Amino acid sequence: MGIKLAQAKRRVIHFVGDGSFYFSNPSAVYAVARQYNLPIMTVLLDNGGWSAVKESTLRMYPQGEAKETQQFASDLGYGTDFSAIAEAAGAHGERLSDPADVAAAVARCLAALDAGQSALLHVRITPL
């Protein structure tokens, strides 16, 4: 939102993983963006887990039990519809799982953004 405030006439699009988004109080982000007319677009890459936990475990225990069993306590699952969280705070939300739908979903998000509404494109990708 700071970039949008500084560059009011430009589109602001940022990319974030599901773990970071999940733990960053997203409803507040979109509520503030709406309140101060700072429309932003989020492309959320959902791999169903929090890579920071997995990667730090592997750095600390590169040959440990977690690696052997592929259990990193970083599974967030695919159950959360992040686009609905954005919609609840007044943003446009899209949930994408079929690559064939990318162009149309991006176009709808950009149209919302250009109309002054924040947008979130929730993209399911290969699991963590």
N, C-alpha and C positions, 0 to 999 in steps of 0.2 A: 504494500500500500504506500510505503514511502516513495518508491520509484514512481508510482502513479501520481502521487501528490507533486513530485518534482517535475514530472513530464505529463501533464494533464491531457495533452492532445494525442499522446501515443498509446498504443495498445500495450498492456502489460500482461505477459504470459509467463507463468513460472511452472516448473516441473518439480514434483515431490513424490517420494515413496509413500506407501500406505502406512508404514510404521511411524515415520516423522509426522505425517498428517494426523494420524490417529491420536498422537500424544501432544498435539500443538493447539488444542482448543479451537477447532475449525469453525464451530458455530459462532464464536466471538469474532473471528476474522471476517466472516461474511456479514455479520450484523454491523460491524464498524464500517466495512466497505460500503454497505448500503446507506448507513446513516450519514456518512460524509461524502457520498456520491463519488466513490473511488472504485469504479468497476475494474475488477481483475479477473484473469482467467487462470485456472489451475488445471494442469494436466497431471492427474494422479496415477502413478504406475503401481498397480496392485499386484504384488507377487505373493500375497498371503502371509507375509512374515516381516520380521524386523531384522534386517541385515546387520545392523550394528551389533546386536547380541551374538548372532552367528559368527561374524568376523572376529569379534573380540575373543570369543571362546576359542576359535581356531588359532588365534595368535598366542594365546596363553597356553593352550594344550593342543598343539598341532597333531599329536598322535593319540589323543585322549579318547575316552569312551563316547563322548558326544560325536566325534567324527566317525567313529566306528559304527555307531547306531543311527547316525543322522538325526539325533534328537538334541536340539540346541535351545529349547525353551524360548523359541522366538516365533512360534507359529501363531499368527493372528487369524488364520482361516480366511475363507472367501465370503463369509456371511454378511459382512457389513456393506450396506449400500451407501457409499459415501456421497453419491449424487443426491440422495434424499436428505442428507445432513445439510448440504448446500442449499437445497430447495427450501428447507425449513427456515433458513435464515434469509430467504428472498432472492437467492441466486438461481440461475438456470442450471439444471443438472442433467447430465447424460451418463448412462452406464453402458460401456462398450465391451463386448466379448467376441464379436465377430469382426475380423479384419476387413471384411467387405463393407462394413458400415462406417469405416473411419472417415472418409471424405464428407459424408453427409452429417455425421455427428460434429466434426470440426466446424463445418459451415454453420450449423445451428448455434454452436457456442460462440463463434465469432460474430454472428448476427446479434445475439443477445448482448455481447460485450459492446458492439458498436451502438446499440440502442441504450447503453448506460446501465446494463445489468451485469453483475458478476456472473461467471460461469465456471462450472467444474466438469471436466471430462474424466470420468472414472474408467480407466483402461485396465482390464485384467490381462496380466502377462504370465509367463512361465513361472510356476511356484518356486519359492525360495528353496 
